Each structure stands twice: as structure tokens, then as C-alpha cells.
């Protein structure tokens, strides 16, 4: 089982521009580890191929009740947007992230 380093990032307002629009930046709220979880055939049939091709799931060893409010995850120096948080109580939380291929 390979665990990767993971930083959970939350959006925080850092100021305003000249037109008084809020400006945001992402700050780390939790440092932990994450493990890639493969898609099952059942999940592919349920979610559809577009979702499973463009998104990945990671298992995080934090109970759902203690999982921080966050919008992005940095895993292996790659920042990814969290699209879904899944309760796997009592020990784990799974996150589904959008993969940006470049």
C-alpha cells in the first residue's frame, strides 16, 4: 500500500481589488497522507466513463466527522479540485478529485 503526502487546502479571502471584489488564496488546513483507490466496474457503470476518466478517488485516514472544510488537495505536488467527499466511517474519508492533465 503506497501512501502519498497530501495537503488539504481551503479558500481564504486575502483582500479586495480596486473594484472591491474579494480576492482569494488557498492555504493549507491539514497535512496528511492519501492512497489512490481504483474505480470498480460497478462504479464505472454508475458514474459513467466521463467521470471515471477525468476524476480520481483518494482514501484519507481522517474520520469524516474530523475532516476539515477544504476545496482542493495537493497530492505529490499536484493541486487538484475536490468534487466529492465520501464518508467511510469510522476511520477514513474518501475524496474525489478532478484530474488536470497537461
N, C-alpha and C positions, 0 to 999 in steps of 0.2 A: 504494500500500500504506500503510495508516494503522496506525501502531504507537501503542499506548496505554501509559501508565505502569502499572506493575504492582509491587505489593509482595507477596512471599510471606511468609505468617505461620505460625509454629509455636506449638503449645500448650506453655506452660511453667507449672509449678506455682509459685504465688506465696505459698502459705501454707496454713493449715488453719483450719477454723471451730471453734466451741466443741465440736463432737462429733468432732473430729479427722478430719473428711473433708477431702480435699485440695481446694484452690481453685486454679483455673487462669485464666490470661490469655493472650492471643495477642500475640507480639512479632514484629517484622519480622526475617527472617533473610536476605533478599535483595531488592534493588531492581533492577528490570529493565524491559523492555518486553514487550508481548504484542500479538498480532494475532488478530482473530476469524477462525476458519476455518468456512466454511459446511458444513452437512451435505450429503452427496451422496445421490442416490436410493438407491444401494446401502446406505449406512449407515442410512438411514431404514428400509429393508426389513429389515435385520439387527437393528437396535436396537429398532425399534418406535416408534410415534408418541408414546407417553407419554414416553419418554426424550428424544426429539429436541425435544419441545415444552417440556420442563422443564429441559433442560440445554444448555450451550453449550461449544464447544471453543475453546481459545486456543493459539496457537503461541508458544513462548517460545524466544529464541535462546540457550539454555544446553544443552550436551551432557547427555544422560541420565545419564552417569557423574558429572557435577558438579552435578546437580540436588539442591537441599537437601531434607531431610526437612521437610515442611510439610503443614498440613491445610486452610489457607484461602488465598485470593488476593484482594487488594484491587486492583480494576481500575476506574479512573475513579471513585474514592471510593465504590465499592460492594463490600462484603465478600461473597465467595461461597465456599461449601464445595467443596473439591476432591474429586471422586468417583473419578477415574481419572487416572493418569499414564502417558503413552504414549511409548515410546522411538522417536524418529525420528533415530537416529544417522546421521552423526556430528556434525551441527551443532545440531539442535533437539530440544526436548521439547514434547509437546502435553499440555495438561491439560484435563480435562473437569470442568466446574463446574456445580453446581446453581444455577439462577436463582431468585431470590426476587423475585417480583413483588408490589408493594404499592401 
